[in-house]
Amino acid sequence: MAENNLFVLGKNLAFLHNNRLFLIQFEVLMEFQYG
């Protein structure tokens, strides 16, 4: 059970990390296009 919870936590952290990278890329793109 503990291993399963750790696996779910890892998946959630990976999702948040990918989401943050996407937002950073989006900001850079907007600055490049409209800045």
CYANA upper distance limits for C-alpha pairs under 8 A (distance plus 0.5 A):
  1 MET  CA      5 ASN  CA      6.82
  2 ALA  CA      6 LEU  CA      6.73
  3 GLU  CA      7 PHE  CA      6.70
  4 ASN  CA      8 VAL  CA      6.85
  5 ASN  CA      9 LEU  CA      6.63
  6 LEU  CA     10 GLY  CA      6.59
  7 PHE  CA     11 LYS  CA      6.79
  8 VAL  CA     12 ASN  CA      6.75
  9 LEU  CA     13 LEU  CA      6.68
 10 GLY  CA     14 ALA  CA      6.65
 11 LYS  CA     15 PHE  CA      6.69
 12 ASN  CA     16 LEU  CA      6.73
 13 LEU  CA     17 HIS  CA      6.56
 14 ALA  CA     18 ASN  CA      6.66
 15 PHE  CA     19 ASN  CA      6.61
 16 LEU  CA     20 ARG  CA      6.63
 17 HIS  CA     21 LEU  CA      6.80
 18 ASN  CA     22 PHE  CA      6.67
 19 ASN  CA     23 LEU  CA      6.79
 20 ARG  CA     24 ILE  CA      6.77
 21 LEU  CA     25 GLN  CA      6.72
 22 PHE  CA     26 PHE  CA      6.62
 23 LEU  CA     27 GLU  CA      6.70
 24 ILE  CA     28 VAL  CA      6.77
 25 GLN  CA     29 LEU  CA      6.61
 26 PHE  CA     30 MET  CA      6.69
 27 GLU  CA     31 GLU  CA      6.68
 28 VAL  CA     32 PHE  CA      6.58
 29 LEU  CA     33 GLN  CA      6.56
 30 MET  CA     34 TYR  CA      6.33
 30 MET  CA     35 GLY  CA      7.73
 31 GLU  CA     35 GLY  CA      5.05
